[in-house]
Amino acid sequence: MRRAIALALLLACGLAGLARAETPVLPPDQAALRDEMARIHAGHVDADALQRIDSDIAAMPAGAAHMGMATGAPYPSLKATQFTPAPAAQPPTSKWTRLASYAPDSPRADTAKADTPKAEVSKPDAPKAEAKPQRTYVGRETCESCHQQEATNWAHTIHAKVFQQNPRTELQAQNCEACHGPGSAHVEDPSDLTTIISFSKKSKTPVAEQNGQCLTCHAGGQRIFWHDSIHDSNQLGCADCHNPMTTFGARGLTARESINETCFQCHKAQHAEFARRSHMPLLEGKLSCTDCHNPHGSTTAPLLKADSVNEVCFTCHADKRGPFLFEHAPVRESCLNCHSPHGSNFENLLNAPRPVLCQQCHSQDGHPGSLLTAGNMARGPMPDPRLIATSCQTCHVNIHGSNSPSGARFER
């Protein structure tokens, strides 16, 4: 029994000595790596795991042990399932920090590089643009001290009543500067017209910026289609049609006494058409341009206030709207096929006299389309009974459409 115990002790001592003999002696850098790995996995790193760590370190090429760890390369034979989550990492030793700084891709290397002071390279100072001073509001009293006449005219406008008595926003409460912008720079140098927003054809302010000031309050509504409209595309400014500084017109602060006279500043041809023998009662004051057109923009080319010419005409000529049992095709297509909307030298705003107007579409073979000329009129050398009174409409009275069962020819 004693002999057996003695043999067992001898065997155990021999195995322990053999294990100590097999344990490699690590160089200083690799020993630091071994200690760091043990620290990372502190808590449940058994002897077998440490032995595998030592064997893997020994198998690495010389000088590459810390490089592989610093770059985050996976360790060859360690399994993540062998270790429990590590506690909060302790600050690394100064030696390990120095070694890790050799790895260019390591986050520690970035920190080390950032901490390394670099010699500052002197560079010539680049030319800097002079920053314009911030403009500030100076108040209505300051503006009126120079612009007394303008202030007197403006005091009677709707803008003055709103801005002074019931401003809706902080900008409107600035009175003059709500439209003209902050006036501090203009007060310092009144000769420089670029320091203030002015509204005139001689203004140094771009038209788009002028209109933008107006649209700050007047956006939407009838001006929803202003952008890219024909007037906007032609660089027309709000101040070309409106004068917000005084009251010339009855409504709209127009630049002339009426809406029609304001439009006639540019639309000379239409002004001449209204002077023809048969014309819309616009010059008599019973109609205005804005009854049919929206000068601030529309979905139609001539800035109509409706989707089509007929819809505009039907607002007054409702009896021509229909629906009819028998419809006249050119009438349904467009009123402009037969009528001139502004004025004509023929009755009822027609584009041509009857029967010439009718014969532009109807054939000239036999009745009713035989060619009739001015000589066939009632007072001509060869009067035709079909042209007595109202020409073709002597018989075809309901030329716009008929609801009579016998009105296929628009005779009833």
Secondary structure, 3 states (H helix, E strand, C coil): CHHHHHHHHHHHHHHHHHHHHHCCCCCHHHHHHHHHHHHHCCCCCCHHHHHHHHHHHHHCCCCCHHHHHHCCCCCCCCCHHHCCCCCCCCCCCHHHHHHHCCCCCCHHHHHHHHHCCCCCCCCCCCCCCCCCCCCCCCCHHHHHCCCHHHHHHHCCCHHHHHHHHCCCCCCHHHCHHHHHCCCHHHHHCCCCHHHCCCCCCCCCCCHHHHHHHHHHHHCCHHHCCCCCCHHHHCCCCHHHHECCCCCCCCCCCECCCCHHHHHCCCCHHHHHHCCCCEECCCCCCCCCHHHCECCCCCCCCCCECCCCHHHHHHCCCHHHCCCCCEECHHHHHCHHHCECCCEECCHHHECCCCCHHHHCCCCCCCCCCCCCCHHHCCCCCCCCHHHCCCHHHHCCCCCCEECCCCCCCCCC
